[in-house]
């Protein structure tokens, strides 16, 4: 009877799909921030990720697949943020509006800077990609609806007009996205304060 060796046992390979995909998409984001989406090639991404181009195709796909995968990841991140915003703002107490404004107008950060650059690049790419455009449109609708939920919680003793509620929610979201999109300019702080004040004026209009 022979004694089994390690060569007689089959050790399953570790599934690297999640790890490799994250590595590739992280590199894709860095390329977009540095040189823009249009100027980023598969070779650029592979070099940034320190992998062969064939690895990109194996784990994610072609360039269109890469754009959609990056879009899926970023939109999932934004949706998670929306869920946290609703939970945080409606957690109780009299600071619902303060918490909403705090979430919509955060202090500038490197992470936020990168996210807004990538999102803007995807919005431009959505002009040529119906599916990506649909997903971003859904995100915008979800964002407005989340703000509406918070504003209703802040005015639970008041019957709000639906059209006015939508207008205020959309106005506040628009101010927030505008503030985010201008992040790369590093504008003076008074512009951010102006956006916050404008958002509060809009929200206070619901009380009249």
Secondary structure in CASP SS format (residue, H / E / C, confidence):
PFRMAT SS
TARGET T0000
AUTHOR 0000-0000-0000
METHOD secondary structure of the structure
MODEL  1
X C 1.00
X C 1.00
X C 1.00
X C 1.00
X C 1.00
X H 1.00
X H 1.00
X H 1.00
X C 1.00
X C 1.00
X C 1.00
X C 1.00
X C 1.00
X C 1.00
X C 1.00
X C 1.00
X H 1.00
X H 1.00
X H 1.00
X H 1.00
X H 1.00
X H 1.00
X H 1.00
X H 1.00
X H 1.00
X H 1.00
X H 1.00
X H 1.00
X H 1.00
X H 1.00
X H 1.00
X H 1.00
X H 1.00
X H 1.00
X H 1.00
X C 1.00
X C 1.00
X C 1.00
X C 1.00
X C 1.00
X C 1.00
X H 1.00
X H 1.00
X H 1.00
X H 1.00
X H 1.00
X H 1.00
X H 1.00
X H 1.00
X C 1.00
X C 1.00
X C 1.00
X H 1.00
X H 1.00
X H 1.00
X H 1.00
X H 1.00
X H 1.00
X H 1.00
X C 1.00
X C 1.00
X C 1.00
X H 1.00
X H 1.00
X H 1.00
X H 1.00
X H 1.00
X H 1.00
X H 1.00
X H 1.00
X H 1.00
X H 1.00
X H 1.00
X H 1.00
X H 1.00
X H 1.00
X H 1.00
X H 1.00
X H 1.00
X H 1.00
X H 1.00
X H 1.00
X H 1.00
X H 1.00
X H 1.00
X H 1.00
X H 1.00
X H 1.00
X H 1.00
X C 1.00
X C 1.00
X C 1.00
X C 1.00
X C 1.00
X C 1.00
X H 1.00
X H 1.00
X H 1.00
X H 1.00
X H 1.00
X H 1.00
X H 1.00
X H 1.00
X H 1.00
X C 1.00
X C 1.00
X C 1.00
X C 1.00
X C 1.00
X H 1.00
X H 1.00
X H 1.00
X H 1.00
X H 1.00
X H 1.00
X H 1.00
X H 1.00
X H 1.00
X H 1.00
X H 1.00
X H 1.00
X H 1.00
X H 1.00
X H 1.00
X H 1.00
X H 1.00
X H 1.00
X H 1.00
X C 1.00
X H 1.00
X H 1.00
X H 1.00
X H 1.00
X H 1.00
X H 1.00
X H 1.00
X H 1.00
X H 1.00
X H 1.00
X H 1.00
X H 1.00
X H 1.00
X H 1.00
X H 1.00
X H 1.00
X H 1.00
X H 1.00
X H 1.00
X H 1.00
X H 1.00
X H 1.00
X H 1.00
X H 1.00
X H 1.00
X C 1.00
X C 1.00
X C 1.00
X C 1.00
X C 1.00
X C 1.00
X C 1.00
X H 1.00
X H 1.00
X H 1.00
X H 1.00
X H 1.00
X H 1.00
X H 1.00
X H 1.00
X H 1.00
X H 1.00
X H 1.00
X H 1.00
X H 1.00
X H 1.00
X H 1.00
X H 1.00
X H 1.00
X H 1.00
X H 1.00
X H 1.00
X C 1.00
X H 1.00
X H 1.00
X H 1.00
X C 1.00
X C 1.00
X C 1.00
X H 1.00
X H 1.00
X H 1.00
X H 1.00
X H 1.00
X H 1.00
X H 1.00
X H 1.00
X H 1.00
X H 1.00
X H 1.00
X H 1.00
X H 1.00
X H 1.00
X H 1.00
X H 1.00
X H 1.00
X H 1.00
X H 1.00
X C 1.00
END
